[in-house]
């Protein structure tokens, strides 16, 4: 059995959470996101996670590990490539932005799946040392990027980046409450 599935089931059991029919597994080591429905792999996507080491601590800019749920789905009515600022569509496609201005960072494009950590002290609230570790408060998303050519290599500031058509397809299949497990 896949160790991610074992971890998902153990974590859910420990938290008293029933696993959802739709589950996303983000694997930092392989820079992939797998979409499962009822335990069966539907498809796998190349993604990019943080260019920094994985971390659940606020301001670390690391991709947070652990069990999460999709808290909000944003942008379903927008065209592919739409840029969001503060989760609000700008009305502009990412190609309309100056390439030099956009190059240092990743624009948030096409769709947003905002994650909420489900493990108190791990990715929700604060940890035993008093550090903020709340994925939702850190604004960690799964979203499209203007740097699709760099997918497969760590390049984000903590989010999980996907190709624009891939995030649109995934967005159409998942719902608020679906589980997302992020593992090394």
N, C-alpha and C positions, 0 to 999 in steps of 0.2 A: 504494500500500500504506500502511496505517495506520502512523504513526511509532512507536506503542506496540508493534506487532508486530515492526517492524524492530529496535527496542531489545531486545525480548524475545529474538529470535533471535540478535542480536549478543552479548548478555550471556550467554545459554546457551552459545553457541559458545566464547566466551572462557573460560568456567568449565568447559567440558567436560561440560555438563549437557544431557541430552536433554529437550526440552520435553515436558510432560505432556499427556495428552489433554484434561484439564480445566484451564483457566487463568482466573484472576480478574485483571481490570485495574481498578485504582482510579485515577480521574482526579481529582486534587485541585482543579483549576481548574473543573471542572463539577460537583463533588460527586456523582459517580456511580461505581457499581461495575458492571462488565460481566462476565457469566459466559459463557465460551466453552467449547464442547465440540468437539474436533477442528477448531478454527479457525472454527467457526460460532457466531455470537452466539445464545445461548439466551435470555437476558433481561438487562435492565438495571435497576438499582435506584438510587433516590436515597439518598444516604448523607450523613453529616457526618464531616469530618476535623477536624484540630486548629484551634482558634481562633487558634493561634500559627502563624508561618511554618513550612513544612516543614523538618524537621531530623532528622538521624540521631544527633545527639549526646545522650548520656544527660542526663537532667534538663532537656532543652530543652522538653519537652512538645509538640514538633512531630511531625507524622506523618512517619515515615521513608520516604524514596524508595528505589527500587531493586527488585531481584529478591529475593523471599522465597519460602518454602514454608510450607504449613500444617504446623506441628510437632505440634500436639495439637488434638483435637476434644473439647470438654467440654460436658456437659449434655444429651446426646441423650435421656435418659429423663425429663427434667423438663418440666413444663407451661409453656406460653407465659407470659411475664411473670415467671417465677421470678427472684429476685435472687440473685446470686453474690457472695460475699466471699472473696477468696483462692482463687478458682476452686472454691469449695465452695458448694452451694446452701444458702440460709438457711432454706428452708421457707416463705418469705413471697413473695407477689406484690408487685410494685412499688407497686400501689395501696394496699397495707397500710401503707406508710411514710408518715410525716407529710410532706405536700406541701412545707411550708416547709423541712424538714430536707433533703429530696431535691433541691429546686429548684436550689441553687447548682451541683451537679455532676450527672454522669450515673451512674446505677446501671448495673451490668453485668447484663443480663437475657437470659433465654431460652436462648441458646447462646453458646459462645465458640470462636472459631477463633484459636488462639495462633500467631503468626507467628515464623519464624526467618529472619533475614537470610542470604543465600547469597553475598554479595559481601564477602570479607575486606577490612577497612579502610574499607568503605563503610557496611555495615549488619551486620557481624559482627566481633567482636573490638574492636580499637582502630584508629584512623586514624593517619596519618603524624605527626600532631602529638601523639599519645599520648592523645587523647580516646577514651573508651569510646563505641562506636557500635553496640552489639549489640542488635538489635531484640528478640531473645528475652529477654535479661536486663533489658530495659526493660519487659517485660510488655505488649507491644503486641498488641492483639487486634482482630479483627472481631467485634462483639457487638451484641446488642439494647440498646435504651435506653428509659428511662422518659420521654424527651422526644421522642417520635415527631413531634410537631407542629413541631419545629424542624429536622427533617431537610432537607437541601439547603442549609443554612448552616453554616459552620464553627463547631463547638461542643464538640469533644472536647479531651482532654488528651493527644492523640497517637494514640488508637485510631481505628478506622473504625466508626462507629455505623450501625446499620440498624434498620428497623422489625422488631418482634418476629416477625411472621409471615414476613417476608422472610428473616430470618436462619435461621429454622427450615427453610424450604424450601431455602435454599442449603446449610445444614448437611447435609441429607439427600442432596444431590447430590455434595458434594466429599469428598475423602479426605485423610488425612495424606500429605504429599509433593506434593500438587498445588501448582502455582506460582501466586504472587501478585505481579504487577508493580504498583508504585505510582509513578505519574508525575505531573508538574505538570499 
